[in-house]
Amino acid sequence: MRAIVVESPDQLAWRTASDPRPGPGEVLLRVRAAGVNRADLLQAAGHYPPPPGASEILGLEVAGDIAELGEGVDGWRIGQPVCALLTGGGYAEYVSVPAEQVLPVPDGVDVVDAAGLPEVACTVWSNLVMTAGLDRGQVLLVHGGASGVGSHAVQVAHALGARVAVTAGSAEKLEFCRGLGADITVNYREEDFVAVLREATGGADVILDIIGAAYLDRNLDALASDGRLVVIGMQGGVKGELNLGKLIGKRAGIIGTALRGRPVTGPSGKAGIVEAVRTSVWPMLADGRVRPIIGARLPIEQAAEAHRLLSDGEVTGKVVLTVD
């Protein structure tokens, strides 16, 4: 098969690679599209190596057709269009994945667009609902509301009946977020999100944060009593000073989570998250309450340009790579 080979962070070549084979409990997918995530940019730069035993090839989510079933797999059929959450290997013509991490393409969703769903859907649902317990009537603050994760989180939280606040860096992106269901929008270049949120709501019950250290103290200020700060990214650094007095005074919680390194099964495993997404989020996609937000589609041979678009923040929503 062919796959993207990292020659340097900005040199991603479409080259011949070894064909994957499905092991017991796995399925082999013929890839039609792959989603692009910031984890892929980090891995290409040498900062985010795959977990032991995972493919060295980039790519954490794909959509395509089932090409082969491994031993013991049932419930799926060869040729069925699906999408899947991966630990790696998605920037390729074929990839093997545990059957528990495979999802049907949602009703009404194009198979290429479906490639941009598994990672964001599993990230958002596992963090907002399964971890932070976001519920109807609560206030959610999403940093980077126009991003792939952010745009999905806004829609899901709105569908759940939460009041949604977002930060973004331009008037256009804020307007985009309002169209997805955001109630409160903050231009972080011009406004203080803490002041805006406190005035509008008194504080957030849940904050979904991709920034990390740079926002740690201000996120604590923005939380309501008993609030939960869920950190899923470190774009603003990895080390920050934590005011324990603020944390204790608000009875708040800070939770750091990651999806890629989780086991397939077990209490925090990917299988349980994928099943929860299938039963809870896929109906939202089928009836239109949530839709895939794809900001750019590029041939997989242009993977380096796709990475540049994502790194420079030139797109809203997800970037997907199509495989011919």
C-alpha positions as a Python dict, from the first residue, in 0.01 Angstrom:
ca = {
    (1, 'M'): (0, 0, 0),
    (2, 'R'): (93, 368, 5),
    (3, 'A'): (108, 584, 315),
    (4, 'I'): (236, 920, 432),
    (5, 'V'): (598, 899, 546),
    (6, 'V'): (738, 1181, 763),
    (7, 'E'): (1065, 1296, 609),
    (8, 'S'): (1064, 1617, 817),
    (9, 'P'): (789, 1812, 998),
    (10, 'D'): (698, 1994, 675),
    (11, 'Q'): (793, 1717, 432),
    (12, 'L'): (523, 1448, 426),
    (13, 'A'): (570, 1210, 134),
    (14, 'W'): (320, 962, -18),
    (15, 'R'): (532, 647, -33),
    (16, 'T'): (509, 268, -42),
    (17, 'A'): (465, 111, 302),
    (18, 'S'): (403, -233, 449),
    (19, 'D'): (50, -366, 420),
    (20, 'P'): (-128, -402, 757),
    (21, 'R'): (-304, -726, 844),
    (22, 'P'): (-602, -759, 1081),
    (23, 'G'): (-529, -960, 1392),
    (24, 'P'): (-789, -1140, 1603),
    (25, 'G'): (-1070, -903, 1694),
    (26, 'E'): (-962, -647, 1432),
    (27, 'V'): (-1093, -528, 1098),
    (28, 'L'): (-897, -407, 797),
    (29, 'L'): (-1030, -84, 647),
    (30, 'R'): (-975, 52, 299),
    (31, 'V'): (-932, 420, 374),
    (32, 'R'): (-1129, 675, 176),
    (33, 'A'): (-1050, 974, 398),
    (34, 'A'): (-850, 1054, 711),
    (35, 'G'): (-909, 1327, 966),
    (36, 'V'): (-626, 1564, 1058),
    (37, 'N'): (-563, 1643, 1425),
    (38, 'R'): (-310, 1850, 1617),
    (39, 'A'): (-170, 1527, 1755),
    (40, 'D'): (-60, 1446, 1399),
    (41, 'L'): (129, 1777, 1377),
    (42, 'L'): (299, 1703, 1709),
    (43, 'Q'): (395, 1352, 1602),
    (44, 'A'): (534, 1478, 1271),
    (45, 'A'): (748, 1724, 1468),
    (46, 'G'): (881, 1444, 1690),
    (47, 'H'): (696, 1556, 2004),
    (48, 'Y'): (421, 1293, 2034),
    (49, 'P'): (541, 940, 1965),
    (50, 'P'): (276, 670, 1926),
    (51, 'P'): (209, 435, 2219),
    (52, 'P'): (403, 107, 2225),
    (53, 'G'): (279, -130, 1957),
    (54, 'A'): (88, 135, 1761),
    (55, 'S'): (153, 219, 1398),
    (56, 'E'): (422, 480, 1332),
    (57, 'I'): (207, 620, 1051),
    (58, 'L'): (16, 940, 1131),
    (59, 'G'): (-362, 949, 1157),
    (60, 'L'): (-606, 899, 1446),
    (61, 'E'): (-936, 869, 1257),
    (62, 'V'): (-1053, 747, 917),
    (63, 'A'): (-1357, 660, 713),
    (64, 'G'): (-1376, 395, 444),
    (65, 'D'): (-1493, 43, 371),
    (66, 'I'): (-1432, -282, 555),
    (67, 'A'): (-1189, -487, 346),
    (68, 'E'): (-1133, -787, 574),
    (69, 'L'): (-1254, -923, 907),
    (70, 'G'): (-1010, -1065, 1157),
    (71, 'E'): (-1070, -1384, 1351),
    (72, 'G'): (-1364, -1364, 1590),
    (73, 'V'): (-1516, -1045, 1449),
    (74, 'D'): (-1888, -1039, 1387),
    (75, 'G'): (-2149, -769, 1349),
    (76, 'W'): (-1970, -613, 1051),
    (77, 'R'): (-1960, -707, 682),
    (78, 'I'): (-1702, -667, 409),
    (79, 'G'): (-1772, -359, 197),
    (80, 'Q'): (-1966, -182, 474),
    (81, 'P'): (-1892, 194, 494),
    (82, 'V'): (-1762, 280, 840),
    (83, 'C'): (-1546, 526, 1031),
    (84, 'A'): (-1306, 445, 1311),
    (85, 'L'): (-1107, 582, 1603),
    (86, 'L'): (-741, 485, 1571),
    (87, 'T'): (-424, 488, 1776),
    (88, 'G'): (-231, 556, 1455),
    (89, 'G'): (-201, 449, 1091),
    (90, 'G'): (-477, 656, 930),
    (91, 'Y'): (-271, 843, 667),
    (92, 'A'): (-264, 536, 442),
    (93, 'E'): (-462, 331, 194),
    (94, 'Y'): (-533, 57, 451),
    (95, 'V'): (-537, 39, 831),
    (96, 'S'): (-619, -228, 1089),
    (97, 'V'): (-823, -133, 1395),
    (98, 'P'): (-991, -316, 1686),
    (99, 'A'): (-1352, -387, 1593),
    (100, 'E'): (-1468, -213, 1914),
    (101, 'Q'): (-1335, 117, 1776),
    (102, 'V'): (-1533, 100, 1452),
    (103, 'L'): (-1853, 301, 1399),
    (104, 'P'): (-2109, 296, 1119),
    (105, 'V'): (-2116, 607, 903),
    (106, 'P'): (-2402, 812, 1054),
    (107, 'D'): (-2722, 833, 854),
    (108, 'G'): (-2715, 1125, 614),
    (109, 'V'): (-2339, 1188, 651),
    (110, 'D'): (-2104, 1163, 353),
    (111, 'V'): (-1833, 901, 406),
    (112, 'V'): (-1552, 1155, 349),
    (113, 'D'): (-1702, 1392, 606),
    (114, 'A'): (-1737, 1100, 848),
    (115, 'A'): (-1357, 1081, 865),
    (116, 'G'): (-1364, 1400, 1071),
    (117, 'L'): (-1600, 1263, 1335),
    (118, 'P'): (-1454, 979, 1548),
    (119, 'E'): (-1177, 1171, 1724),
    (120, 'V'): (-1382, 1483, 1801),
    (121, 'A'): (-1697, 1292, 1893),
    (122, 'C'): (-1512, 1059, 2131),
    (123, 'T'): (-1309, 1346, 2277),
    (124, 'V'): (-1612, 1567, 2336),
    (125, 'W'): (-1851, 1305, 2472),
    (126, 'S'): (-1595, 1136, 2698),
    (127, 'N'): (-1482, 1467, 2846),
    (128, 'L'): (-1799, 1674, 2868),
    (129, 'V'): (-2048, 1405, 2963),
    (130, 'M'): (-1869, 1093, 3085),
    (131, 'T'): (-1601, 1282, 3281),
    (132, 'A'): (-1734, 1632, 3363),
    (133, 'G'): (-2104, 1540, 3385),
    (134, 'L'): (-2230, 1834, 3175),
    (135, 'D'): (-2609, 1851, 3202),
    (136, 'R'): (-2906, 2054, 3084),
    (137, 'G'): (-2907, 2412, 3213),
    (138, 'Q'): (-2538, 2415, 3304),
    (139, 'V'): (-2285, 2659, 3158),
    (140, 'L'): (-2004, 2532, 2936),
    (141, 'L'): (-1705, 2741, 2828),
    (142, 'V'): (-1522, 2609, 2521),
    (143, 'H'): (-1184, 2758, 2435),
    (144, 'G'): (-1121, 2752, 2061),
    (145, 'G'): (-1488, 2725, 1973),
    (146, 'A'): (-1425, 2729, 1597),
    (147, 'S'): (-1175, 2442, 1606),
    (148, 'G'): (-1259, 2085, 1518),
    (149, 'V'): (-1317, 1980, 1878),
    (150, 'G'): (-1468, 2316, 1969),
    (151, 'S'): (-1722, 2325, 1687),
    (152, 'H'): (-1839, 1975, 1775),
    (153, 'A'): (-1852, 2053, 2149),
    (154, 'V'): (-2067, 2363, 2090),
    (155, 'Q'): (-2323, 2160, 1894),
    (156, 'V'): (-2337, 1867, 2135),
    (157, 'A'): (-2366, 2090, 2442),
    (158, 'H'): (-2638, 2296, 2273),
    (159, 'A'): (-2826, 1976, 2188),
    (160, 'L'): (-2799, 1869, 2553),
    (161, 'G'): (-2958, 2195, 2667),
    (162, 'A'): (-2646, 2356, 2814),
    (163, 'R'): (-2571, 2726, 2786),
    (164, 'V'): (-2257, 2756, 2574),
    (165, 'A'): (-1984, 3021, 2583),
    (166, 'V'): (-1686, 3018, 2346),
    (167, 'T'): (-1361, 3198, 2286),
    (168, 'A'): (-1219, 3257, 1938),
    (169, 'G'): (-982, 3502, 1773),
    (170, 'S'): (-1193, 3678, 1510),
    (171, 'A'): (-1539, 3819, 1453),
    (172, 'E'): (-1592, 3570, 1170),
    (173, 'K'): (-1515, 3272, 1390),
    (174, 'L'): (-1740, 3403, 1666),
    (175, 'E'): (-2026, 3444, 1420),
    (176, 'F'): (-1962, 3090, 1301),
    (177, 'C'): (-1988, 2966, 1662),
    (178, 'R'): (-2315, 3152, 1714),
    (179, 'G'): (-2452, 2968, 1412),
    (180, 'L'): (-2369, 2639, 1583),
    (181, 'G'): (-2555, 2732, 1902),
    (182, 'A'): (-2310, 2937, 2111),
    (183, 'D'): (-2493, 3177, 2344),
    (184, 'I'): (-2194, 3384, 2460),
    (185, 'T'): (-1894, 3466, 2241),
    (186, 'V'): (-1563, 3622, 2345),
    (187, 'N'): (-1289, 3753, 2116),
    (188, 'Y'): (-987, 3656, 2325),
    (189, 'R'): (-771, 3909, 2140),
    (190, 'E'): (-989, 4200, 2253),
    (191, 'E'): (-1188, 4086, 2559),
    (192, 'D'): (-1131, 3920, 2895),
    (193, 'F'): (-1322, 3592, 2891),
    (194, 'V'): (-1333, 3584, 3270),
    (195, 'A'): (-1507, 3921, 3295),
    (196, 'V'): (-1750, 3846, 3011),
    (197, 'L'): (-1844, 3506, 3151),
    (198, 'R'): (-1888, 3628, 3508),
    (199, 'E'): (-2112, 3912, 3395),
    (200, 'A'): (-2323, 3688, 3171),
    (201, 'T'): (-2350, 3375, 3384),
    (202, 'G'): (-2165, 3408, 3713),
    (203, 'G'): (-1922, 3137, 3605),
    (204, 'A'): (-1888, 2814, 3408),
    (205, 'D'): (-1990, 2476, 3543),
    (206, 'V'): (-1756, 2309, 3293),
    (207, 'I'): (-1461, 2447, 3095),
    (208, 'L'): (-1316, 2252, 2801),
    (209, 'D'): (-963, 2383, 2760),
    (210, 'I'): (-711, 2328, 2480),
    (211, 'I'): (-468, 2597, 2602),
    (212, 'G'): (-328, 2458, 2926),
    (213, 'A'): (-80, 2648, 3141),
    (214, 'A'): (-137, 2997, 3001),
    (215, 'Y'): (-505, 2986, 3097),
    (216, 'L'): (-483, 2788, 3421),
    (217, 'D'): (-531, 3073, 3671),
    (218, 'R'): (-789, 3257, 3461),
    (219, 'N'): (-984, 2936, 3406),
    (220, 'L'): (-1009, 2896, 3784),
    (221, 'D'): (-1140, 3253, 3803),
    (222, 'A'): (-1399, 3172, 3535),
    (223, 'L'): (-1531, 2860, 3709),
    (224, 'A'): (-1848, 2863, 3914),
    (225, 'S'): (-1858, 2691, 4252),
    (226, 'D'): (-1828, 2313, 4211),
    (227, 'G'): (-1706, 2373, 3855),
    (228, 'R'): (-1492, 2130, 3656),
    (229, 'L'): (-1196, 2233, 3439),
    (230, 'V'): (-1111, 1968, 3180),
    (231, 'V'): (-773, 2020, 3013),
    (232, 'I'): (-727, 1837, 2682),
    (233, 'G'): (-450, 2043, 2520),
    (234, 'M'): (-134, 2235, 2598),
    (235, 'Q'): (-109, 2494, 2322),
    (236, 'G'): (-30, 2753, 2591),
    (237, 'G'): (237, 2554, 2771),
    (238, 'V'): (270, 2261, 3010),
    (239, 'K'): (364, 2426, 3341),
    (240, 'G'): (154, 2677, 3532),
    (241, 'E'): (112, 2797, 3889),
    (242, 'L'): (-197, 2662, 4063),
    (243, 'N'): (-365, 2869, 4334),
    (244, 'L'): (-494, 2601, 4568),
    (245, 'G'): (-689, 2859, 4764),
    (246, 'K'): (-905, 2934, 4460),
    (247, 'L'): (-943, 2564, 4386),
    (248, 'I'): (-1054, 2475, 4738),
    (249, 'G'): (-1267, 2786, 4779),
    (250, 'K'): (-1473, 2692, 4476),
    (251, 'R'): (-1471, 2317, 4552),
    (252, 'A'): (-1353, 2292, 4193),
    (253, 'G'): (-1192, 2008, 4007),
    (254, 'I'): (-916, 2005, 3746),
    (255, 'I'): (-906, 1701, 3519),
    (256, 'G'): (-643, 1623, 3258),
    (257, 'T'): (-739, 1368, 2996),
    (258, 'A'): (-610, 1215, 2673),
    (259, 'L'): (-772, 971, 2434),
    (260, 'R'): (-496, 815, 2226),
    (261, 'G'): (-318, 617, 2496),
    (262, 'R'): (-626, 461, 2654),
    (263, 'P'): (-664, 83, 2638),
    (264, 'V'): (-927, -67, 2412),
    (265, 'T'): (-1125, -219, 2699),
    (266, 'G'): (-1164, -150, 3069),
    (267, 'P'): (-1331, 126, 3272),
    (268, 'S'): (-1162, 408, 3078),
    (269, 'G'): (-1123, 216, 2753),
    (270, 'K'): (-1196, 333, 2403),
    (271, 'A'): (-1456, 61, 2346),
    (272, 'G'): (-1689, 207, 2607),
    (273, 'I'): (-1642, 559, 2474),
    (274, 'V'): (-1708, 453, 2116),
    (275, 'E'): (-2025, 269, 2219),
    (276, 'A'): (-2147, 572, 2416),
    (277, 'V'): (-2085, 793, 2112),
    (278, 'R'): (-2274, 551, 1887),
    (279, 'T'): (-2580, 544, 2112),
    (280, 'S'): (-2582, 912, 2217),
    (281, 'V'): (-2412, 1126, 1951),
    (282, 'W'): (-2490, 936, 1630),
    (283, 'P'): (-2867, 1001, 1671),
    (284, 'M'): (-2787, 1373, 1699),
    (285, 'L'): (-2607, 1351, 1364),
    (286, 'A'): (-2887, 1150, 1206),
    (287, 'D'): (-3157, 1404, 1298),
    (288, 'G'): (-2946, 1712, 1223),
    (289, 'R'): (-2895, 1849, 1575),
    (290, 'V'): (-2521, 1801, 1517),
    (291, 'R'): (-2341, 1805, 1184),
    (292, 'P'): (-1982, 1739, 1079),
    (293, 'I'): (-1794, 2066, 1032),
    (294, 'I'): (-1535, 2018, 760),
    (295, 'G'): (-1334, 2330, 686),
    (296, 'A'): (-1109, 2186, 416),
    (297, 'R'): (-1070, 1869, 207),
    (298, 'L'): (-735, 1798, 44),
    (299, 'P'): (-588, 1496, -138),
    (300, 'I'): (-371, 1297, 97),
    (301, 'E'): (-68, 1378, -119),
    (302, 'Q'): (-111, 1735, 18),
    (303, 'A'): (-86, 1628, 381),
    (304, 'A'): (186, 1886, 452),
    (305, 'E'): (-41, 2167, 331),
    (306, 'A'): (-323, 2027, 546),
    (307, 'H'): (-95, 2042, 848),
    (308, 'R'): (-3, 2401, 765),
    (309, 'L'): (-369, 2502, 740),
    (310, 'L'): (-443, 2352, 1079),
    (311, 'S'): (-131, 2496, 1241),
    (312, 'D'): (-200, 2847, 1110),
    (313, 'G'): (-566, 2840, 1218),
    (314, 'E'): (-685, 2912, 867),
    (315, 'V'): (-985, 2681, 881),
    (316, 'T'): (-1291, 2639, 1099),
    (317, 'G'): (-1384, 2285, 1191),
    (318, 'K'): (-1190, 1982, 1070),
    (319, 'V'): (-944, 1921, 787),
    (320, 'V'): (-975, 1587, 610),
    (321, 'L'): (-746, 1412, 361),
    (322, 'T'): (-907, 1218, 76),
    (323, 'V'): (-755, 895, -54),
    (324, 'D'): (-804, 805, -422),
}
